[in-house]
Amino acid sequence: MVKEITEAVQFIQSKYNTSPAIGIILGSGLGSFADEINIECEIEYSDIPHFPVSTVEGHSGKLICGTLSGKKVVAMAGRFHYYEGYTTKEVVFPIRVLKFLGIKTLLISNAAGGINSSFKVGDLMIIKDHISMLTINPLLGKNIDEFGERFPDMSEPYKNNLIAKAKKIALDNEINIKEGVYVGVTGPTFETRAEYKMLNILGGDAVGMSTVQEVIAAVQLGLPVFAISVITDIGIRQEENTITHEEVLQAAKDAEPKLTLIFKQLIKQL
Ligand code: HPA
């Protein structure tokens, strides 16, 4: 695994020999954030040794390297989900590559279903904590010491100082921002009415099919994480919970300008 990561890192460095400060993962329907980056190099996932290849509509599958808000960034346009059939090790492979490329902070976005009854479609929710709802932990198996310790502490997986900065940015720009607990599920089915209700009772505010495993890998690597969900549908209001993937993508696109503003200003402050 370490050898595979080293080979992927060396390949990327052979195309783009700059150490990025910030890694960004762009969620479903959120790919046009990449237009904000002053692009210096784009690398297709399929060209990178050992990199998984993305299969979902709305995920284009490339690394975008360049400058944003005066900082060197590397953005993943397209991520890997367990429901696509990847192993958890494959899902978190890019996070480890980004770490070994030199990033100091990881910013994550995703599309998620609302399970807090006060949420509306298009709301942004800062993730302050997560619940893994039977998603497989990517650190299972023999520990690889190069990635970090056997039993990582998960008391602050989403850094409070980054959350505070983002809340101030939202306030200054009159963006109504929520904060809450993200429940990670495997998908690919959306939740049943009974499941949305259960997740709400368990303390979840939003639910989605990504992020949790990526964050676990990042925490083990000692990478500070900031993550935002775009609420693309409202599962918890029982009369509203029919959902299509297209609706999710459209809602994410509509909310993208707000997310872009927050990420750009946050990056400036890092
Ligand atoms: N459930 C799970 N994943 C999702 C949802 C949802 O309602 N919306 C967007 N991703």
Boltz pocket constraint, residues with backbone or C-beta under 6 A from the ligand:
constraints:
  - pocket:
      binder: B
      contacts: [[A, 111], [A, 112], [A, 113], [A, 114], [A, 185], [A, 187], [A, 189], [A, 190], [A, 191], [A, 207], [A, 208], [A, 209], [A, 232], [A, 233], [A, 235], [A, 243], [A, 248]]
      max_distance: 6.0
